[in-house]
Amino acid sequence: MAKWTPTHEAPEPLEGPVVPTIVGGTVIWFVLFLVQLPFYGWFDDHGHIWWVWTCLAGAGLGLIGIWYVLRRDAAIRRAAGEANTEPGTEPGMEAGTEAGTDGGPDTGTGSTRDPAP
C-alpha cells in the first residue's frame, strides 16, 4: 500500500462567533437539565437517569468552555495589539522607549542587564 501524501495545503480554519456559540450551547444544556428535573422519578424508573446527569455535565463542561474561549479571544486580541506596535519596540513597551534604558523592563532590581549610563 502506497503512503498517502496530501496534494495541497490544508485550508485555514474558519473563525466565527465562538463565544456566543459556546454560551448558547451551555445555556441549552442547562435548560435541558432544568426541564428534566421534575421528571427525575420517571427517568429513574425507566433507567434513563443518565440523561439528566448528561445535561448537567454538558452545562458544566460548557462553563469550562466559556472560560477557555474568553481567554483565547483575549490572547488573540493581545497578540494583534502587539503586532500593531511601532517597529523597533518590544511588545508591551511604549513607543519611543528602548530596551535597557531607565524605566524599561530589563532594568531594575534583579535584572541581569545593567541600566544604560
N, C-alpha and C positions, 0 to 999 in steps of 0.2 A: 504494500500500500504506500503510495507516494505521500510525502509530507505536504500538508496544505499550507500555502503561503498566501497572504492577502494580496490582492491585485491593486488595491487603492487604500488611501489613508482612511481611518475612521472619522466620521463626521464629528464636529464639535457638539458637546452636549447642549440640549435645549434648556434655556433658562426661562422660567415662568414665575408666576406669583407663588413662590414656595411657602412663605409664612402663612398666607391666608388658606392655602390648601391644607397644610398640616393642622392649623387651628380648626378648620371646618371638619376634617376627619376626626379630630379629638372630640369635638362637640357632638358629632353624630354617635360615636362610641358611647359617650357618657349619657346621652339621651336614651339610647337603646338600653343601657343598664338601668336607668331610672324607670323606663316603661316596663321592664320585665320584673322589677321588684315586687309589685303587687301580686304577681303570678308565681312567686317563688315556690309555693307549695305544689302547684301543678307541675312546674318544671322538675321538682324533686321527685314527685310521684311517678313521672314518666321517664326518668333517667336523663333528663336534659338540663340538669343543673349547671353543667359546664357552659351552657350558653350565657348564663348570667355572668359568670366569672370571666368568660372570654371578653365580654363587653367592658367589664371593669379593667381587665388587663390592657385592652386596646386604648382605653382612656388614659391609663397610667403611662403606657408607652408613648402615647401622643404628647403628654406633658414633657416627657424627656425629649421628644422630637421638636417641640416648640422651643425649648431651651437651646437645643442644638442649632436649629436654623436661625434663631435670633443671633447667636454668637457667630455663626457662619456669615450672615449678612453684614454684621458689624465688622468682621475681619476683611470682607471684600471691600466695603466702603473705606476702611482704614488703608488698605493696600492701594486703592485707587487714588486716595488723597495723597499718599506718599509718592506715588508715581507722578503726580502733578506738581511736585516741588521744583524749584529752580535748579538748573544743572549746577553741579559743583557743591551742593549742600547735601548733608547727610539727612536721611529720614528722621523726622522728629525735631529737627533744628530749625530755627527761624532763618529766613533768608537774610544774607548779609553777615552771618557769623561763620567762623571757620572752626573746624575740629581742632582741639588742642589749645585754644585761646581761653583767656579767663572767662568763666561762665559757661563754657562748653561742657558736654557730657563726659569728656575724657580727662577732666581736671578735678581737683578737689581731694579730700581725704580718701585714702585707699586707692587712688588712681595709680596705674602703672606708667602713666605718661606725665612728664614734667610740664608745668604750665609754661607758656611762651614767655620769653624775657621781656 
